[in-house]
Amino acid sequence: PVQYGVAKSAQIQLAASLARELGPDGIRVNAVSPGSMLIPGRRWDRMRRDDPEAYAGFVATELPSGAPVAPQEVARVVAFLLSDWSSGISGAHLPVDRAQNAPSPDGY
């Protein structure tokens, strides 16, 4: 988890720095940080199916909203950032994690 947190922090800082550097050229740069997502056949879906007790514990401990993020929720944020509606947003970090606020899918 430490390595993931450090790498993620560096990516967020890189996006902010690039936004300042590339802004004069009309280029916007933002960082989107998805939380744990329930994707068919992937990690959390397999855990939910194979070990429902562990999955329920993960959700209760790490997901204040009681559910992982859906891929469509992340896609909507990205689509918004690509739209003209977000023209004033650059150098931002947008977590799409339902308040999971963890440096890795495994928590802190």
Secondary structure, 3 states (H helix, E strand, C coil): CHHHHHHHHHHHHHHHHHHHHHHHHCCCCCEEEECCECCCCCHHHHHHHHCHHHHHHHHHHHCCCCCCECHHHHHHHHHHHHCHHHCCCCCCEEEECCCCCCCCCCCC
